[in-house]
Amino acid sequence: MTGIYVFSEDPRLAAELATTAAALADEVHVVCLGADASRTLTATGATSVVVLEAAGAPRPEAYVAALAGLMRDRGADLLLVGATVTGWEVGARVAALLDSALVSEASVITALPDGAWQAERVMYAGGAVQTETWSGPGVVTVAPGRAVAAAVPGSASPVEVVAVDVDTRVRVVSRTARVRSGVDLASAARVVCVGMGLAEPGDLALAGDLADALDAEVACTRPVAEDRGLLPTERYIGISGAHVHPDLYVGLGVSGQVQHTVGFRDAKVVVGINTNPAAPLFAVCDYAVVGDAHEIVPLLAAAVRARH
Ligand SMILES: Cc1cc2nc3c(=O)[nH]c(=O)nc-3n(C[C@H](O)[C@H](O)[C@H](O)COP(=O)(O)OP(=O)(O)OC[C@H]3O[C@@H](n4cnc5c(N)ncnc54)[C@H](O)[C@@H]3O)c2cc1C
């Protein structure tokens, strides 16, 4: 065993990864970007801190070859990468360059007696745990918060600087902040969710009217935001979208796939309106209405207003 390398562009996450790696191998090498990061990381007690020295704010493609080269030349067993947007890209690119195994979002990593590795990862929004084993070098991404970074008192790991030959063919010429709609679905007490069964442009007014009557926020499923572009992406609920905890969730023309329903599993009361009596949403509903949302939604809005 020649040791585990860890990398994150975020020094706090790199320190967490160093703690995880220290429980698995005697040698831990922390790879970071820039001298500032290395100053905090020498306190982790790592065998060494390797600084990838690349001018400016380098993009992953500028330094992944250097990282893969370190792994290859030094016969590293494993690379742990912090699971951030940058880390996902770095992990995938390094694994491709090394032609090695890649495990994403590992929750438990184990060194097996025969020199192979095993990792557990949660799948299907917490519905299953997958166990993967591999031999030879591998790349594993690890989410923030999996370990508490432990500083080693009096520790000052040796620092090695590796100059990176930055490919300048692609340059960042400007950055524009993403405009967000400002909606806070996570704290909404009531949510009216638009699905593809109610996703023609004119249909939004129906959902908006019901939301007005209920004093609710309008949300949607992912295809309504990403494929149809009818609502901003901040408004879609699910595994890759917002997680909501409302007192009331009303799904209009929502089929109820698990990638969506996991986003509102803490809702107190769930109502579904769907033409298909076998829609999976009905399995998680307190009130299931089988019928056309175009007909039922105006009736429901009027009934709610009549009770005010
Ligand atoms: C990796 C991955 C991540 C994903 N993440 C998310 C996520 O975070 N959030 C998310 O929402 N999705 C996510 N998805 C997509 C998800 O799997 C579903 O495809 C999506 O949720 C379906 O959206 P829908 O219910 O609006 O559309 P559909 O599945 O097309 O359902 C439309 C429903 O409307 C009903 N209907 C049709 N006409 C009417 C009518 N007139 N009145 C009433 N009902 C009607 C139909 O019977 C049907 O049940 C993800 C998928 C993958 C693979």
Ligand as a Chemical Component Dictionary entry (heavy atoms), coordinates in Angstrom:
data_LIG
# 
_chem_comp.id                   LIG 
_chem_comp.type                 NON-POLYMER 
_chem_comp.pdbx_formal_charge   0 
_chem_comp.three_letter_code    LIG 
# 
loop_
_chem_comp_atom.comp_id 
_chem_comp_atom.atom_id 
_chem_comp_atom.alt_atom_id 
_chem_comp_atom.type_symbol 
_chem_comp_atom.charge 
_chem_comp_atom.model_Cartn_x 
_chem_comp_atom.model_Cartn_y 
_chem_comp_atom.model_Cartn_z 
_chem_comp_atom.pdbx_ordinal 
LIG C1  C1  C 0 -31.720 10.965 -11.822 1  
LIG C2  C2  C 0 -33.102 11.543 -11.904 2  
LIG C3  C3  C 0 -33.432 12.569 -11.050 3  
LIG C4  C4  C 0 -34.705 13.122 -11.094 4  
LIG N1  N1  N 0 -35.008 14.111 -10.233 5  
LIG C5  C5  C 0 -36.275 14.596 -10.235 6  
LIG C6  C6  C 0 -36.659 15.600 -9.300  7  
LIG O1  O1  O 0 -35.864 16.062 -8.462  8  
LIG N2  N2  N 0 -37.920 16.041 -9.338  9  
LIG C7  C7  C 0 -38.860 15.560 -10.238 10 
LIG O2  O2  O 0 -40.017 16.019 -10.214 11 
LIG N3  N3  N 0 -38.509 14.629 -11.130 12 
LIG C8  C8  C 0 -37.249 14.145 -11.155 13 
LIG N4  N4  N 0 -36.933 13.189 -12.066 14 
LIG C9  C9  C 0 -37.930 12.814 -13.091 15 
LIG C10 C10 C 0 -38.948 11.808 -12.529 16 
LIG O3  O3  O 0 -38.440 10.498 -12.641 17 
LIG C11 C11 C 0 -40.261 11.881 -13.309 18 
LIG O4  O4  O 0 -39.992 11.687 -14.686 19 
LIG C12 C12 C 0 -40.981 13.197 -13.137 20 
LIG O5  O5  O 0 -41.142 13.506 -11.776 21 
LIG C13 C13 C 0 -42.361 13.067 -13.775 22 
LIG O6  O6  O 0 -42.982 14.316 -13.766 23 
LIG P1  P1  P 0 -44.550 14.406 -13.921 24 
LIG O7  O7  O 0 -45.210 13.607 -12.841 25 
LIG O8  O8  O 0 -44.874 15.856 -14.004 26 
LIG O9  O9  O 0 -44.829 13.823 -15.375 27 
LIG P2  P2  P 0 -45.386 12.436 -15.874 28 
LIG O10 O10 O 0 -44.665 11.302 -15.262 29 
LIG O11 O11 O 0 -45.421 12.527 -17.347 30 
LIG O12 O12 O 0 -46.874 12.372 -15.295 31 
LIG C14 C14 C 0 -47.921 13.148 -15.743 32 
LIG C15 C15 C 0 -49.175 12.646 -15.022 33 
LIG O13 O13 O 0 -50.265 13.481 -15.338 34 
LIG C16 C16 C 0 -51.416 12.688 -15.461 35 
LIG N5  N5  N 0 -52.350 13.463 -16.279 36 
LIG C17 C17 C 0 -52.325 13.657 -17.633 37 
LIG N6  N6  N 0 -53.299 14.507 -17.994 38 
LIG C18 C18 C 0 -53.958 14.847 -16.851 39 
LIG C19 C19 C 0 -55.044 15.689 -16.571 40 
LIG N7  N7  N 0 -55.688 16.377 -17.551 41 
LIG N8  N8  N 0 -55.469 15.803 -15.291 42 
LIG C20 C20 C 0 -54.866 15.117 -14.295 43 
LIG N9  N9  N 0 -53.809 14.292 -14.504 44 
LIG C21 C21 C 0 -53.364 14.175 -15.768 45 
LIG C22 C22 C 0 -50.940 11.395 -16.077 46 
LIG O14 O14 O 0 -51.833 10.322 -15.769 47 
LIG C23 C23 C 0 -49.590 11.218 -15.408 48 
LIG O15 O15 O 0 -49.696 10.440 -14.221 49 
LIG C24 C24 C 0 -35.660 12.629 -12.031 50 
LIG C25 C25 C 0 -35.317 11.584 -12.882 51 
LIG C26 C26 C 0 -34.048 11.055 -12.819 52 
LIG C27 C27 C 0 -33.713 9.928  -13.738 53 
# 
loop_
_chem_comp_bond.comp_id 
_chem_comp_bond.atom_id_1 
_chem_comp_bond.atom_id_2 
_chem_comp_bond.value_order 
_chem_comp_bond.pdbx_ordinal 
LIG C1  C2  SING 1  
LIG C2  C3  SING 2  
LIG C2  C26 DOUB 3  
LIG C3  C4  DOUB 4  
LIG C4  N1  SING 5  
LIG C4  C24 SING 6  
LIG N1  C5  DOUB 7  
LIG C5  C6  SING 8  
LIG C5  C8  SING 9  
LIG C6  O1  DOUB 10 
LIG C6  N2  SING 11 
LIG N2  C7  SING 12 
LIG C7  O2  DOUB 13 
LIG C7  N3  SING 14 
LIG N3  C8  DOUB 15 
LIG C8  N4  SING 16 
LIG N4  C9  SING 17 
LIG N4  C24 SING 18 
LIG C9  C10 SING 19 
LIG C10 O3  SING 20 
LIG C10 C11 SING 21 
LIG C11 O4  SING 22 
LIG C11 C12 SING 23 
LIG C12 O5  SING 24 
LIG C12 C13 SING 25 
LIG C13 O6  SING 26 
LIG O6  P1  SING 27 
LIG P1  O7  DOUB 28 
LIG P1  O8  SING 29 
LIG P1  O9  SING 30 
LIG O9  P2  SING 31 
LIG P2  O10 DOUB 32 
LIG P2  O11 SING 33 
LIG P2  O12 SING 34 
LIG O12 C14 SING 35 
LIG C14 C15 SING 36 
LIG C15 O13 SING 37 
LIG C15 C23 SING 38 
LIG O13 C16 SING 39 
LIG C16 N5  SING 40 
LIG C16 C22 SING 41 
LIG N5  C17 SING 42 
LIG N5  C21 SING 43 
LIG C17 N6  DOUB 44 
LIG N6  C18 SING 45 
LIG C18 C19 SING 46 
LIG C18 C21 DOUB 47 
LIG C19 N7  SING 48 
LIG C19 N8  DOUB 49 
LIG N8  C20 SING 50 
LIG C20 N9  DOUB 51 
LIG N9  C21 SING 52 
LIG C22 O14 SING 53 
LIG C22 C23 SING 54 
LIG C23 O15 SING 55 
LIG C24 C25 DOUB 56 
LIG C25 C26 SING 57 
LIG C26 C27 SING 58 
# 
